[in-house]
Structures are given as C-alpha cells and as structure tokens.
C-alpha cells in the first residue's frame, strides 16, 4: 500500500461524497491505498465494496491523543508512503513519519492545521492562489479539480415516485440545507415560475425554516424536500434545469455533475460557479441573492431548448476535457509518483 487517505468528518456532504468517488476511482486505476475514517456505515460499506481497506477511528477534538497514534500505526502496518488528509480535522490527526503529508483543500481552510505538510492540493485555481497569498510556498501547492461522471446506463428517477407531474418543468437544487446554499432564493424564484416544480436534495439545519418559507410563499405543493440521497445521477437525469444559487461556493461540483448529465445550469456568480461557467456559453450566471434573475434564467432555458442543448453540449465537452475521471486520476497519480507512492 502506498497511499493512506484520512477523513475525519462524520456528516454527509459534497466533500464526503467526492472522497468516496475519488478513492474508488483511484482503486480502479490500480493505486495501492487504504483509508482511515470516522465511523459512518454508508462510507465504510462503499469503500469496502470498492476493495479499499478501511480502519475506523474517532478523529476527536483537541484532547484526542489516540487517533494520531493509531493513524501512525496503521500507516506503518500498510507501508504508507503518503498520507492524504481531507480537511482540517484529518490534518490535525496526520502524524509525522516516513511518509509525505499532503493536504487536500476544497475550501479556504485555516492553514495552521497543515504546518509541516509537504504539499497542499486545491480543487480550484482560486483556492490555490489564495493558499499562496497566505504565505504558503507556490512550489508546494497544485490544483487538481474534482471529476464528474454519469453512469452510461443510468435512468432518470420516475417523477411519479415523488408525486411530480411528468409534463411540468422540473428544477433541481442540490446541496446542504444551509444558508450558504441559498435554497431560499430557489424557493423565491419558484414563486415566479407558476408552472414549475422544484426538488431540493440535501439535509441540514434549515430544513424546518425552508419548509415554512415554502408554505408562506404558496409553493409548498410544488416543492419536494428529498433529504440525503444516494441516487444523485437519477435526480439529474429526471430534471429539466439545475438551479445553483449558492452565496458562497469555492468550487461548485454540482455544476460539473449537471454538465456530465446533460442538464443546463443557472447559477449565482459566487466564486466557484463564476470560475467554472462562461456565462451565455455553457450556462447562465445571475447575481447572488437575486431570485428574479434566477427565475428569469430558468425561464429563458425553458423557452429556448436549442440554447439549453448548446449549453449542455459545451458543458459536457468541458467535462471530457477537464473534469473526467481519467484526466483527474492521472493528475493524482502524478502527484503520488512525485513522492514515491505510485
């Protein structure tokens, strides 16, 4: 084994989902690896099904002195040459040893947790530039984007299972029910689109507030809160437009996934989507916190199917060139090779 992945979070979110996707992809590519994660039955099962050895550790707070020791022991047992820490909690528990320590950053994290690491990997150029601006040596940071993939034999979810008309324009919003994801803006936009329906996939602390808001806006009958889903591909394939109004979004993996599934996107011009989308060419960007503009973008895509198709074709082309599993895994293998781990 050459690479030991560390994930210290227990929740369900985009970073955790991508962790499993990338580790599984690396396994398919023949990378020798194992994972140490916080207890999560679904992730444990997914990693084991992919053939990746898994060790469950506590990854506790600052007084947890056992996890770091256990990680070191697991690394030595498996002859690790590189430890890859996903996010701050994992970085805190990544020990020094006869291995390189690499941090994988999907946001603007506190770099104190990565002191002494050989290198940092950002999933956007903007994050990489920010890391350097914080004083990190430019030669010790690289950008490797997330990949997106749509199963070739996948099918859209039957709308009837969610009591949604087959002939209604269907909007899809993906992401944690948190203020940063701006699902409230999607609900306000829906109020201006009387024929459309909205599926919201995600969990989070604002669920009650968002459901109450849907009632107050008079759109509750046309909204389905789906909770945490393990079938995102089926959701992308069932929808007509992806809405992504995040107020704060370092990357915007939803945009890449929508492109991979041939789904046109209307997104707020926050950091990640603004860096990904070329407005008017492969998607529509609207101002942050502007529900009427979001509704107008959706209305335009629904009224101009040729435009929507052109956007999805260009988006899919970008996925193949920039965000395919093959392209991204090759970059990770190059990094591992640089540290003798491949």
C-alpha positions in Angstrom: 0.0 0.0 0.0 1.3 3.5 -0.9 -1.4 6.0 0.0 -3.4 6.4 3.2 -6.5 8.6 2.9 -7.7 10.3 6.1 -11.3 11.7 6.5 -12.3 12.9 10.0 -15.8 14.1 9.4 -18.9 12.1 10.1 -21.5 14.0 8.1 -23.0 13.7 4.6 -22.0 16.4 2.2 -20.3 17.1 -1.2 -16.8 16.7 0.1 -17.5 13.4 1.8 -19.3 12.1 -1.3 -16.4 13.0 -3.5 -14.0 11.4 -1.1 -15.6 8.0 -1.8 -15.8 8.7 -5.5 -12.1 9.6 -5.8 -10.8 6.8 -3.6 -12.9 4.3 -5.7 -11.6 5.8 -8.9 -8.0 5.5 -7.7 -8.7 1.9 -6.8 -10.0 1.2 -10.3 -6.8 2.8 -11.6 -4.6 0.4 -9.6 -3.4 2.7 -6.8 -2.4 0.9 -3.7 -4.3 2.6 -0.9 -6.3 2.3 2.3 -8.5 4.7 4.3 -8.9 5.7 7.9 -12.2 7.4 8.5 -14.6 8.4 11.2 -17.4 5.9 11.8 -20.0 6.1 9.0 -21.7 2.9 8.0 -22.5 4.0 4.4 -19.0 5.2 3.7 -17.4 2.1 5.3 -19.6 -0.1 3.1 -18.9 1.9 -0.1 -15.2 1.8 0.4 -15.1 -1.9 1.2 -17.3 -2.6 -1.8 -14.6 -0.8 -3.9 -11.9 -3.1 -2.4 -10.3 -0.4 -0.2 -9.1 -1.5 3.3 -10.8 0.7 5.9 -10.0 1.5 9.5 -12.5 3.4 11.7 -11.0 5.8 14.2 -12.5 8.5 16.5 -10.9 11.6 14.9 -12.0 13.6 18.0 -11.2 17.1 19.2 -8.0 18.6 20.5 -7.9 16.3 23.5 -8.0 13.2 21.4 -4.4 11.9 21.7 -5.2 8.3 20.5 -6.2 8.8 16.8 -2.9 10.2 15.7 -1.0 7.3 17.2 -3.5 4.9 15.7 -3.1 6.5 12.3 0.7 6.2 12.6 0.4 2.5 13.4 -2.0 1.9 10.5 0.4 3.7 8.2 3.3 1.6 9.2 1.3 -1.6 9.0 0.4 -0.8 5.5 3.8 0.7 4.5 2.3 4.1 3.6 4.5 6.4 1.6 2.0 9.2 1.5 -0.9 10.3 3.8 -3.6 12.4 2.2 -5.6 14.5 4.7 -9.1 15.6 3.7 -10.0 18.8 5.5 -8.8 20.2 8.9 -9.9 17.5 11.3 -8.0 14.9 9.4 -5.0 17.2 9.0 -4.9 17.6 12.8 -4.5 13.9 13.2 -1.9 13.3 10.5 1.3 12.3 12.2 4.9 12.8 11.1 6.6 9.7 9.9 8.4 8.0 7.0 5.7 9.3 4.6 4.8 12.5 2.9 1.9 14.5 4.3 -0.4 16.1 1.7 -3.5 18.2 2.5 -6.5 18.2 0.1 -8.4 21.5 0.4 -11.8 22.1 -1.1 -12.2 25.5 0.6 -10.5 28.4 2.3 -9.3 26.4 5.3 -7.2 27.5 8.2 -3.7 26.6 7.1 -2.4 26.2 10.6 -3.5 22.6 10.6 -1.2 21.9 7.6 2.0 23.2 9.1 4.9 21.0 8.1 3.0 19.3 5.3 5.0 18.7 2.1 2.3 20.0 -0.2 -1.3 21.1 -0.5 -3.8 20.3 -3.2 -6.6 22.7 -4.0 -9.6 21.7 -6.2 -9.8 25.2 -7.8 -7.2 27.6 -9.1 -8.8 30.3 -6.9 -8.2 28.3 -3.8 -4.6 27.5 -4.9 -4.0 31.2 -5.4 -5.5 32.0 -2.0 -3.2 29.4 -0.3 -0.1 31.2 -1.8 -1.5 34.6 -0.8 -1.5 33.3 2.8 2.3 32.7 2.6 2.4 29.1 1.5 5.3 28.4 -0.9 4.0 28.5 -4.5 6.0 25.5 -5.4 4.3 23.4 -2.8 0.7 23.8 -4.0 -1.1 22.4 -7.0 -4.6 22.4 -8.4 -6.4 19.1 -9.1 -10.1 19.6 -9.9 -12.9 17.2 -8.9 -14.1 14.9 -11.6 -17.7 14.2 -12.7 -19.2 11.2 -14.3 -22.6 10.0 -15.4 -23.2 6.2 -15.5 -23.7 5.2 -19.1 -26.7 3.0 -18.4 -28.4 5.3 -15.8 -32.0 6.4 -16.0 -33.9 9.3 -14.6 -36.0 8.8 -11.4 -39.6 8.2 -12.1 -41.3 11.5 -11.2 -44.4 9.7 -10.1 -42.5 8.3 -7.1 -42.2 11.9 -5.8 -45.7 12.9 -6.8 -44.4 15.2 -9.5 -46.1 15.7 -12.9 -44.2 14.4 -15.9 -45.1 17.4 -18.0 -44.1 20.1 -15.5 -40.8 21.9 -15.8 -38.7 20.4 -13.1 -35.9 22.3 -11.3 -33.3 20.5 -9.2 -31.4 22.1 -6.3 -28.6 20.1 -4.8 -26.8 20.9 -1.6 -26.8 21.1 2.2 -29.8 22.9 3.7 -27.5 25.7 4.9 -27.6 29.5 4.4 -24.6 29.4 2.1 -26.5 27.2 -0.4 -29.3 29.8 -0.7 -32.2 27.4 -1.2 -34.4 30.3 0.0 -33.6 32.0 -3.3 -34.6 28.9 -5.2 -38.0 29.0 -3.4 -38.5 32.7 -4.1 -37.7 32.1 -7.8 -40.2 29.2 -7.9 -42.9 31.6 -6.8 -42.2 33.5 -10.1 -42.5 30.2 -12.1 -46.0 29.1 -11.5 -45.8 26.0 -13.8 -42.5 24.7 -12.4 -41.8 22.2 -9.7 -38.7 22.0 -7.5 -36.8 19.1 -6.0 -34.4 20.0 -3.2 -31.8 17.3 -2.3 -29.9 17.7 0.9 -30.0 17.7 4.6 -29.1 20.5 7.1 -30.2 22.8 9.9 -32.5 25.0 7.8 -35.0 22.2 6.8 -37.8 23.5 9.0 -37.3 27.1 8.1 -37.2 26.3 4.4 -40.4 24.2 4.6 -42.1 27.1 6.4 -40.9 29.5 3.8 -42.3 27.3 1.0 -45.7 27.4 2.8 -45.6 31.2 3.2 -44.7 31.7 -0.5 -47.5 29.4 -1.5 -45.2 27.0 -3.4 -45.1 24.1 -0.9 -47.3 21.9 -3.1 -44.7 22.2 -5.9 -41.6 21.5 -3.8 -40.2 18.2 -2.7 -37.6 18.1 0.0 -35.8 14.9 -0.7 -33.3 14.7 2.2 -30.0 13.0 1.7 -29.9 10.9 -1.5 -27.7 8.2 -2.7 -29.0 8.4 -6.3 -27.9 11.8 -7.5 -27.5 10.6 -11.1 -31.1 9.6 -11.3 -32.1 13.1 -10.0 -30.0 15.0 -12.5 -31.5 12.9 -15.3 -35.1 13.5 -14.2 -34.8 17.3 -14.1 -35.0 20.0 -16.8 -32.8 22.7 -15.2 -30.3 22.7 -12.4 -30.5 25.8 -10.1 -27.5 26.6 -8.0 -27.8 29.9 -6.3 -25.1 29.4 -3.6 -24.0 32.6 -1.8 -20.6 31.0 -1.0 -19.2 28.2 -3.1 -15.5 27.6 -3.5 -16.0 25.0 -6.4 -19.5 24.2 -7.5 -19.2 20.4 -8.0 -23.0 20.5 -8.7 -22.3 22.4 -11.9 -19.8 19.8 -13.2 -22.2 17.0 -12.3 -25.0 18.7 -14.1 -22.9 19.1 -17.2 -21.9 15.5 -17.1 -25.6 14.5 -17.1 -26.6 16.9 -19.9 -28.5 19.2 -17.5 -28.4 23.0 -18.1 -27.4 25.2 -15.2 -28.5 28.6 -13.8 -26.1 29.5 -11.0 -25.3 32.5 -8.8 -22.0 34.2 -9.6 -20.3 33.1 -6.4 -16.6 32.2 -6.5 -16.7 28.6 -7.7 -19.5 28.8 -10.3 -18.2 32.1 -11.6 -14.8 30.4 -12.3 -16.4 27.4 -13.9 -19.2 28.8 -16.0 -18.7 31.0 -19.1 -22.0 33.0 -18.9 -24.0 32.6 -22.1 -21.9 29.8 -23.5 -22.2 26.8 -21.1 -24.6 28.1 -18.5 -26.2 31.2 -17.1 -24.8 33.2 -14.2 -27.0 35.6 -12.2 -26.2 37.9 -9.3 -26.0 36.4 -5.8 -29.3 36.7 -3.8 -31.3 37.7 -6.9 -34.4 35.5 -7.1 -36.0 37.3 -10.0 -32.8 36.9 -12.0 -32.6 33.2 -11.2 -36.3 32.8 -12.3 -35.5 34.8 -15.5 -32.6 32.5 -16.3 -34.7 29.4 -15.8 -37.5 30.9 -17.9 -35.0 31.5 -20.7 -33.7 28.0 -20.8 -37.2 26.5 -20.7 -38.3 28.8 -23.6 -35.2 28.2 -25.7 -34.5 24.5 -25.8 -31.9 24.9 -28.6 -29.9 27.2 -26.3 -30.2 24.8 -23.4 -29.0 22.0 -25.6 -26.0 24.1 -26.8 -25.1 24.8 -23.1 -25.2 21.2 -22.1 -23.1 20.1 -25.2 -20.4 22.6 -24.4 -20.6 21.7 -20.7 -20.2 18.0 -21.5 -17.2 18.8 -23.7 -15.6 20.6 -20.8 -16.2 17.6 -18.5 -14.5 15.3 -21.0 -11.5 17.6 -21.4 -11.1 19.0 -17.9 -13.2 17.1 -15.4 -13.3 13.4 -16.5 -12.3 10.6 -14.1 -9.4 9.7 -16.5 -8.0 13.2 -16.6 -8.2 13.8 -12.8 -7.0 10.4 -11.7 -3.9 10.9 -14.0 -3.1 14.1 -12.1 -3.4 12.4 -8.7 -1.2 9.5 -9.9 1.4 12.1 -11.0 1.4 13.6 -7.5 1.7 10.2 -5.9 4.6 9.4 -8.2 6.4 12.6 -7.2 6.5 11.2 -3.6 7.3 7.6 -4.5 3.8 6.4 -3.8 2.9 5.2 -7.2 
